[in-house]
Amino acid sequence: MNSTKDTLLKFKNCRFLRDDRIIDDDIWVRDGKIVNPEKVFYDEKCYADKEIDCKGALISPGFIELQINGAFGIDFSRHLDDVEGGLLKVAKGLLAHGITAFCPTVVTSPTEVYLRVLPHLKRRNGGPHGATVLGVHIEGPFINVEKKGAHPPKYIKSLDKGFETVLDVYGSLDNVCILTLAPELKNALPVIHELTSRGVTVSLGHSVANLREGEAAVAHGANFITHLFNAMLPKILSHGRLVQLFQFHHRDPGLVGLLASKQIPRIIYYGIITDGIHTHPAAIRIAHRTHPQGKWSFTIVELSKVSLTLTDYTMALYVWLYAGLVMVTDAISAMGLEEGTHTIGQMQVEVRGDRAVVAGTETLCGSITTMDKCLRVFKNATGCSLVTALNTATLHPARTIGIQASKGTLNYGADADFVFLDDDLNVWSTWIAGKCVYYDSSFPRTTVKVVNEVHENSYSCIHKDSPDH
């Protein structure tokens, strides 16, 4: 019989995503990890202590959110009085939308805000208290003022002193997971190299970089693009007059061109807001069809073409994996608020369905669509398979930041973080480390059968109508 610590759980009557397939089988969990039942049976001679009847649910790895500015009235860049309390509120609220891990995002701000906020946005494991905090995504201030978007221009900075400037602005990078910058800035390439050598994922965004500059950034370690299509390369049209800003042009596709470049030595992932509001369904289809499914190929990279001087060789052979789309919400603090008018910072914001607009206008002021809704919009817009859709919210973000061994999959040895869904991708319940942390009572509730009479554990969930939710 197993010890209390090593309670063996069997999730039965389910379908789940593993190795790019939906499998009809059981999931076995012990000590918060997914285990191989064959080793349990034949090597350890063990049987399940508890059996969880999943009532036919589709089980996906827990969703991973790499870009969220806030939610439920909390703005990570402005909620300064109780940073940790705000983080906890968002982390707990995200459980209802299938998110088991996320990167709180801090946008362009005064230096004193970074120094005050970043030490309190600490990495921590998830549980009933909320989703896992993977580290901060800092979006700015090292961006191009021409593509500032909603970022305040007075706080945008250059990289005059290279990596020294980075440390001056942020202080410690201990809690930083992702950093978005514009690769065309002076000193950006050595900064990218230094950041990635320290384990920080570098994303390219808010940029007027051309394709060659983007390729050089990827060669130096960048592997992500922040909100594809948004805040990218402008073009001058019609006899030199600036008549319209395009994010893509056939003679120089800018950062978008990285999706099809053969001059980069690694995969490039790209975030996209799939709410159907900030990104048109046709643009979503373009992003999807560029890399509809993962595949392996080989390419010869001419290092001189990407301005890489890390080696004396002029040619190199690389394995190139296509599989890059990452779903993000880029949500603002109005996400999760009721319809009506709310004060956010110094702005009056009106929530109307899936839109947040400046009160009294039709001007959008940010995304408020949840991850599970974005997933449904993406699948409907592209007509893709369940596997492809789910990978954009699970495996791809995990690979982007290098945690695919433990999160984003249901492979043996991975964390038992998963979400129960119906066939329309509505969230039924959310689980972290093999324990239920949220359930929606409008769906059939899982039942627990004690097979071996040990370990009485209620596996109680956070009900969607609970006062704690």
ZAMARGU-4260 file (C-alpha; in steps of 0.2 Angstrom, whole numbers, plus 5000, padded with zeros to 4 digits):
<rodrens>
0) 5000/5000/5000 | 5006/5017/4996 | 5011/5030/5008 | 5001/5046/5011 | 5013/5057/5002
5) 5013/5045/4987 | 4994/5043/4984 | 4991/5036/4967 | 4977/5043/4957 | 4969/5035/4942
10) 4958/5047/4931 | 4947/5036/4920 | 4933/5039/4908 | 4942/5053/4899 | 4950/5058/4883
15) 4966/5068/4883 | 4979/5077/4873 | 4996/5069/4872 | 5009/5068/4858 | 4998/5078/4846
20) 4984/5065/4847 | 4968/5064/4857 | 4969/5048/4867 | 4956/5037/4875 | 4965/5031/4890
25) 4968/5034/4909 | 4979/5047/4917 | 4989/5041/4932 | 4995/5054/4945 | 5007/5053/4960
30) 5015/5067/4970 | 5008/5080/4958 | 5016/5072/4943 | 5010/5061/4928 | 5017/5044/4930
35) 5018/5029/4918 | 5006/5015/4924 | 5016/5001/4916 | 5030/5005/4928 | 5018/5006/4942
40) 5010/4990/4938 | 5025/4979/4933 | 5040/4987/4943 | 5031/4993/4959 | 5016/4981/4959
45) 5005/4996/4965 | 4987/4999/4962 | 4977/5016/4962 | 4972/5022/4979 | 4958/5033/4971
50) 4949/5032/4955 | 4942/5049/4948 | 4928/5046/4935 | 4930/5061/4923 | 4913/5059/4915
55) 4919/5058/4897 | 4928/5075/4899 | 4942/5080/4886 | 4957/5084/4896 | 4970/5096/4890
60) 4986/5102/4898 | 4983/5118/4908 | 4983/5134/4898 | 4999/5145/4899 | 4996/5163/4898
65) 5012/5173/4893 | 5005/5191/4891 | 4992/5197/4903 | 4993/5215/4909 | 4980/5213/4923
70) 4962/5207/4926 | 4948/5208/4939 | 4952/5226/4942 | 4970/5224/4945 | 4984/5232/4934
75) 5001/5225/4937 | 5009/5241/4932 | 4998/5252/4943 | 4992/5242/4958 | 5007/5247/4969
80) 4999/5248/4986 | 4997/5229/4987 | 5007/5221/4973 | 5006/5203/4980 | 4988/5204/4985
85) 4984/5210/4967 | 4994/5196/4960 | 4985/5183/4971 | 4968/5190/4965 | 4972/5188/4947
90) 4980/5171/4949 | 4965/5164/4958 | 4953/5171/4945 | 4962/5164/4931 | 4958/5146/4937
95) 4940/5148/4930 | 4947/5150/4913 | 4958/5135/4913 | 4974/5144/4916 | 4986/5135/4927
100) 5002/5146/4924 | 5005/5164/4918 | 5017/5178/4916 | 5010/5194/4924 | 5015/5208/4912
105) 5022/5225/4916 | 5022/5238/4902 | 5032/5254/4900 | 5033/5263/4916 | 5044/5275/4926
110) 5060/5266/4933 | 5053/5268/4951 | 5038/5257/4946 | 5049/5243/4941 | 5060/5244/4956
115) 5045/5244/4967 | 5034/5231/4958 | 5046/5218/4951 | 5053/5211/4968 | 5035/5207/4973
120) 5029/5198/4957 | 5038/5182/4963 | 5038/5165/4954 | 5028/5153/4964 | 5019/5136/4962
125) 5001/5136/4959 | 4987/5128/4969 | 4970/5132/4976 | 4976/5149/4980 | 4979/5152/4961
130) 4989/5148/4945 | 5007/5146/4945 | 5017/5162/4942 | 5031/5159/4930 | 5039/5176/4931
135) 5036/5193/4924 | 5034/5198/4906 | 5041/5215/4905 | 5035/5224/4889 | 5046/5240/4888
140) 5053/5253/4890 | 5066/5248/4877 | 5054/5249/4862 | 5053/5261/4847 | 5043/5277/4851
145) 5036/5276/4833 | 5027/5260/4838 | 5023/5265/4856 | 5004/5260/4855 | 4997/5263/4872
150) 5014/5264/4880 | 5017/5282/4887 | 5031/5290/4876 | 5039/5299/4890 | 5045/5283/4899
155) 5052/5275/4883 | 5071/5273/4884 | 5086/5269/4873 | 5099/5256/4877 | 5113/5269/4877
160) 5124/5259/4890 | 5119/5242/4884 | 5115/5229/4897 | 5120/5241/4911 | 5105/5252/4906
165) 5094/5236/4908 | 5100/5233/4926 | 5098/5252/4930 | 5080/5252/4925 | 5074/5235/4931
170) 5086/5231/4946 | 5087/5213/4948 | 5081/5201/4934 | 5077/5187/4946 | 5058/5187/4944
175) 5059/5191/4925 | 5054/5177/4913 | 5051/5187/4896 | 5057/5204/4890 | 5050/5213/4875
180) 5061/5225/4866 | 5064/5233/4849 | 5079/5224/4840 | 5083/5239/4829 | 5088/5250/4845
185) 5107/5253/4846 | 5116/5240/4857 | 5100/5229/4856 | 5110/5213/4850 | 5122/5212/4864
190) 5108/5215/4876 | 5098/5201/4868 | 5113/5189/4870 | 5116/5194/4888 | 5098/5192/4893
195) 5096/5175/4885 | 5112/5169/4893 | 5104/5173/4909 | 5088/5163/4905 | 5077/5177/4900
200) 5066/5174/4885 | 5068/5189/4873 | 5053/5194/4863 | 5053/5206/4848 | 5039/5220/4848
205) 5034/5238/4847 | 5046/5239/4833 | 5050/5246/4816 | 5063/5233/4813 | 5066/5226/4795
210) 5067/5208/4792 | 5086/5208/4792 | 5086/5216/4809 | 5074/5204/4815 | 5085/5189/4809
215) 5100/5196/4818 | 5090/5197/4834 | 5085/5179/4832 | 5103/5174/4829 | 5108/5182/4845
220) 5095/5173/4855 | 5077/5180/4853 | 5064/5167/4850 | 5047/5176/4852 | 5037/5190/4844
225) 5025/5200/4854 | 5007/5201/4848 | 5010/5198/4829 | 5004/5211/4817 | 5002/5224/4831
230) 5014/5238/4833 | 5026/5233/4819 | 5035/5240/4803 | 5027/5256/4795 | 5028/5259/4776
235) 5027/5275/4766 | 5016/5274/4751 | 5009/5284/4737 | 5024/5295/4731 | 5032/5297/4748
240) 5017/5302/4757 | 5013/5292/4773 | 4995/5288/4769 | 4993/5272/4779 | 5003/5261/4791
245) 5005/5243/4786 | 5012/5229/4797 | 5017/5219/4782 | 5025/5224/4765 | 5030/5212/4751
250) 5047/5220/4749 | 5051/5220/4767 | 5039/5210/4778 | 5048/5216/4794 | 5046/5205/4810
255) 5031/5196/4802 | 5043/5189/4789 | 5052/5179/4802 | 5038/5167/4801 | 5044/5162/4784
260) 5063/5166/4785 | 5076/5153/4781 | 5090/5164/4788 | 5087/5160/4806 | 5095/5147/4817
265) 5080/5142/4828 | 5061/5141/4829 | 5052/5158/4831 | 5037/5158/4841 | 5024/5172/4839
270) 5010/5178/4851 | 4993/5183/4844 | 4978/5190/4852 | 4964/5179/4845 | 4949/5188/4852
275) 4942/5192/4835 | 4942/5210/4840 | 4960/5216/4840 | 4965/5204/4827 | 4953/5201/4812
280) 4948/5182/4809 | 4957/5183/4792 | 4973/5189/4801 | 4971/5174/4813 | 4970/5162/4798
285) 4985/5170/4790 | 4995/5167/4806 | 4989/5150/4808 | 4991/5144/4790 | 5009/5150/4790
290) 5013/5136/4802 | 4997/5125/4802 | 5006/5110/4810 | 5023/5106/4817 | 5036/5098/4806
295) 5054/5095/4805 | 5066/5101/4791 | 5084/5105/4789 | 5091/5121/4783 | 5108/5129/4779
300) 5110/5146/4787 | 5123/5158/4780 | 5129/5166/4796 | 5135/5181/4787 | 5118/5186/4782
305) 5112/5188/4800 | 5127/5197/4806 | 5132/5184/4818 | 5150/5184/4823 | 5150/5171/4836
310) 5159/5159/4826 | 5172/5159/4812 | 5162/5147/4801 | 5151/5155/4787 | 5139/5141/4785
315) 5130/5130/4798 | 5117/5116/4798 | 5102/5118/4809 | 5087/5107/4813 | 5072/5119/4810
320) 5055/5116/4818 | 5040/5124/4812 | 5027/5126/4826 | 5026/5144/4832 | 5009/5151/4836
325) 5006/5156/4854 | 4989/5161/4860 | 4989/5176/4872 | 4975/5187/4878 | 4985/5203/4882
330) 4971/5207/4894 | 4969/5223/4904 | 4962/5225/4921 | 4944/5226/4915 | 4944/5208/4910
335) 4932/5199/4922 | 4923/5215/4927 | 4904/5216/4925 | 4897/5226/4911 | 4896/5244/4914
340) 4908/5259/4918 | 4923/5257/4928 | 4938/5268/4934 | 4954/5261/4928 | 4969/5271/4932
345) 4964/5289/4926 | 4952/5282/4913 | 4934/5279/4913 | 4931/5262/4904 | 4915/5254/4898
350) 4914/5236/4897 | 4902/5230/4883 | 4902/5211/4881 | 4919/5206/4875 | 4924/5224/4872
355) 4932/5237/4883 | 4930/5255/4876 | 4934/5272/4883 | 4918/5278/4891 | 4906/5287/4879
360) 4916/5282/4864 | 4919/5267/4852 | 4938/5268/4855 | 4945/5251/4861 | 4956/5252/4876
365) 4962/5234/4878 | 4958/5216/4877 | 4946/5208/4890 | 4943/5192/4882 | 4948/5177/4892
370) 4959/5163/4887 | 4946/5150/4885 | 4935/5162/4874 | 4951/5166/4863 | 4953/5147/4861
375) 4936/5145/4854 | 4937/5160/4843 | 4954/5153/4836 | 4947/5136/4832 | 4931/5144/4824
380) 4941/5156/4814 | 4954/5144/4807 | 4944/5127/4807 | 4959/5119/4814 | 4959/5103/4824
385) 4956/5101/4843 | 4975/5096/4845 | 4981/5111/4835 | 4970/5123/4845 | 4975/5116/4862
390) 4994/5116/4857 | 4993/5135/4855 | 4988/5138/4873 | 4999/5124/4881 | 5014/5116/4872
395) 5019/5131/4862 | 5020/5144/4876 | 5029/5131/4887 | 5042/5128/4873 | 5043/5147/4871
400) 5050/5149/4888 | 5058/5132/4889 | 5047/5123/4902 | 5040/5110/4891 | 5048/5096/4901
405) 5036/5100/4916 | 5022/5110/4909 | 5011/5111/4893 | 5010/5092/4890 | 5003/5077/4899
410) 5018/5067/4896 | 5025/5055/4909 | 5035/5065/4922 | 5026/5082/4918 | 5017/5092/4931
415) 4999/5086/4933 | 4992/5103/4928 | 4977/5100/4917 | 4959/5107/4913 | 4943/5097/4909
420) 4934/5103/4894 | 4918/5099/4884 | 4919/5097/4866 | 4916/5115/4863 | 4931/5120/4874
425) 4921/5126/4888 | 4930/5124/4905 | 4923/5111/4916 | 4936/5110/4930 | 4955/5115/4932
430) 4968/5105/4941 | 4985/5109/4948 | 4997/5095/4954 | 4983/5083/4952 | 4971/5092/4964
435) 4955/5101/4958 | 4956/5119/4961 | 4941/5125/4951 | 4925/5117/4944 | 4909/5124/4936
440) 4894/5115/4943 | 4884/5117/4927 | 4894/5102/4921 | 4894/5084/4928 | 4905/5084/4943
445) 4919/5071/4944 | 4917/5057/4957 | 4931/5050/4968 | 4931/5032/4972 | 4943/5026/4986
450) 4950/5009/4980 | 4962/5007/4995 | 4955/5013/5011 | 4968/5027/5014 | 4970/5045/5011
455) 4953/5052/5014 | 4955/5068/5003 | 4939/5078/4998 | 4948/5085/4982 | 4936/5099/4985
460) 4936/5113/4971 | 4934/5131/4970 | 4916/5133/4965 | 4913/5146/4951 | 4899/5154/4963
465) 4910/5153/4979 | 4913/5169/4988 | 4931/5165/4987 | 4931/5165/4968
</rodrens>
